[in-house]
Amino acid sequence: MKLKLDNAFYVDPVGIAGGLALWWNSEVKLSVLHHDKNLIDTIISINGEDEWFGTFIYAPPYEREKQEFWERIGSLRSDVNAKWCVMGDINTVTSPNEKYGGSPFDHNNVKWYNDFLERSYLMEIQSKGGAYTWSNQRSEEDEICEKLDRVLSSLE
């Protein structure tokens, strides 16, 4: 089966890490508003319907970069009534039941993400399927599984 994706936008990786890509078909009108190594911020209309903002992310995995990242994402929309969807790899485990193996859950690691959610009035769209979205693919005693990928949306 061939996907009919007529358009694409890429953010090149830095070294061997990261990189982002979007593909969409002709039914979607998409304009890139801003991009950097961690996000592609867009405005989207599908089949001529109302426009909404879509922000596609790869959040930094390093604690020292998370505060600045979530503050920057939060500053993208000053209108809390805007139709907005944020999706991608948030690189944060938000509760102990979203992690298996490895170091114990750290409540401090989720602070900046929770602050962003509170300020932006976004809610998580519940996913179906497995409990985890990432695994280190190691044997049982060394295996780590975590839920890192999410879709957030405004009520609109």
Residue pairs with C-beta under 8 A, 6 or more apart in sequence:
3 23
3 25
4 25
4 26
5 23
5 24
5 25
6 24
6 25
6 26
7 23
7 24
7 25
7 26
7 28
7 30
8 21
8 22
8 23
8 24
9 21
9 22
9 30
9 32
9 35
9 40
10 19
10 20
10 21
10 22
11 18
11 19
11 20
11 21
11 35
11 36
11 37
11 40
12 19
13 19
14 37
18 37
18 38
18 58
19 58
20 35
20 39
20 40
20 56
20 58
22 30
22 40
22 42
22 56
24 30
27 46
27 47
28 44
28 45
28 46
29 44
29 45
29 46
29 48
30 42
30 43
30 44
30 54
31 42
31 43
32 40
32 41
32 42
33 41
33 42
33 43
33 53
34 40
34 41
34 76
35 41
37 58
38 57
38 58
38 59
38 60
38 69
39 55
39 56
39 57
39 58
39 73
40 55
40 56
41 53
41 54
41 55
41 56
41 76
42 53
42 54
42 55
42 56
43 51
43 52
43 53
43 54
44 51
44 52
44 53
44 54
45 51
45 52
50 83
51 83
52 82
52 83
52 84
52 85
52 156
53 76
53 77
53 82
53 83
53 84
53 85
54 84
54 85
54 86
54 87
55 73
55 76
55 84
55 85
55 86
55 87
56 87
56 88
57 73
57 86
57 87
57 88
57 89
57 90
58 88
58 89
58 91
59 66
59 69
59 70
59 88
59 89
59 90
59 91
59 92
60 66
60 69
60 91
61 91
63 109
66 91
66 92
66 109
66 112
66 113
67 112
69 112
70 112
70 113
70 115
70 116
71 112
71 116
73 86
73 116
73 120
74 115
74 116
74 119
74 120
77 84
77 120
80 120
80 121
80 154
81 154
81 156
82 154
82 156
83 154
83 156
84 120
84 122
84 153
84 154
84 156
85 151
85 152
85 153
85 154
86 120
86 122
86 151
86 152
86 153
87 150
87 151
87 152
88 149
88 150
89 148
89 149
90 113
90 148
90 149
90 150
91 148
92 109
92 110
92 113
92 148
93 99
93 105
93 109
93 110
93 146
93 147
93 148
94 110
94 113
94 114
94 147
95 105
95 110
96 105
97 131
98 131
98 132
98 146
98 147
99 105
99 144
99 145
99 146
99 147
100 132
100 143
100 144
100 145
100 146
101 142
101 143
101 144
101 145
102 136
102 144
102 146
117 123
117 152
120 152
121 154
121 155
122 152
122 153
122 154
123 152
123 153
123 154
123 155
124 150
124 151
124 152
125 150
125 151
125 152
125 153
127 133
127 149
127 150
127 151
131 145
131 147
132 145
132 146
132 147
133 146
133 147
133 148
133 149
134 145
134 146
134 147
134 148
134 149
135 143
135 144
135 145
135 146
136 142
136 143
136 144
136 145
137 143
138 144
